[in-house]
Amino acid sequence: MRRPMLECNDEAKVSSFLSSALIGYLGLADDNEPYVVPLNFVWWNGAIYVHGAEEGRKVEMLKKNSRVCFTVSEHFGTMVHPVPARTDTSYMSVMLFGKATIVSDIDEATMAMQQLLDKYVPGYFSSPLSKHHVESYRSSMGSRTVVIKIIPDMMTAKEKPLNEQRKFYEGRTVKEDIGKY
C-alpha cells in the first residue's frame, strides 16, 4: 500500500463495513482481458458470496481463471480546504484477492442466498428461503442461478475518516473557510 497511514487493520471495522456496504465490484481476467462487474454481495463466514446466471461472460471467465479481485468502496463526503490541493475525500475501501468457486452444496447456496435476502430486504419474507426454490428457480431467459463464493487469501483496507467541520455542503464557499485551517 502506497500510503500506509490510510491502512485499516481493524478486522471488526472491516467486517462491519463489508456487512453493510451495498455494491461490490468483481474483477476477472481472461487472456489479458479485464472484466469488472458491479454486484450485490454478502460478507458471510469469512467469504464474499454473490449470485448470478449460470450462463454468461462472468461464469465463462471464472471457468478459465478462478483468481479474482473483489473491491468494495464507499464515499462518505468531500472535505474542503482553502488550498485546492488539500481538498480531500472521506472513504473506506476494501480489496480482496482470492479464488472464486461455484457453490455446489445446496445447503450452503441456500444459506448464502438467505443471507443476501436478509441484507437487501430484511424482514420482507415471512419464512426462510427453501432449498427447492434455489434448485428450481430459472430466470426469464431460462438460466439457473448459481452462487459464487470468494475466499480471500489477501485483503487490504483503506480509510480516510470524515472531518465533519470540513465536510462540503451545497452553498459552502471558500470565503467561509479562509483562516480556519
Sequence and secondary structure as in RCSB ss.txt:
>XXXX:A:sequence
MRRPMLECNDEAKVSSFLSSALIGYLGLADDNEPYVVPLNFVWWNGAIYVHGAEEGRKVEMLKKNSRVCFTVSEH
FGTMVHPVPARTDTSYMSVMLFGKATIVSDIDEATMAMQQLLDKYVPGYFSSPLSKHHVESYRSSMGSRTVVIKI
IPDMMTAKEKPLNEQRKFYEGRTVKEDIGKY
>XXXX:A:secstr
   GGGB   HHHHHHHHHH   EEEEEEETTEEEEEEE  EEETTEEEEEEESSSHHHHHHHH  EEEEEEEEE
EEEE  SSGGG EEEEEEEEEEEEEEE   HHHHHHHHHHHHHHHSTT  SS   HHHHHH B TTS BEEEEEE
EEEEEEEEEE   GGGB  TT  GGGTTTT 
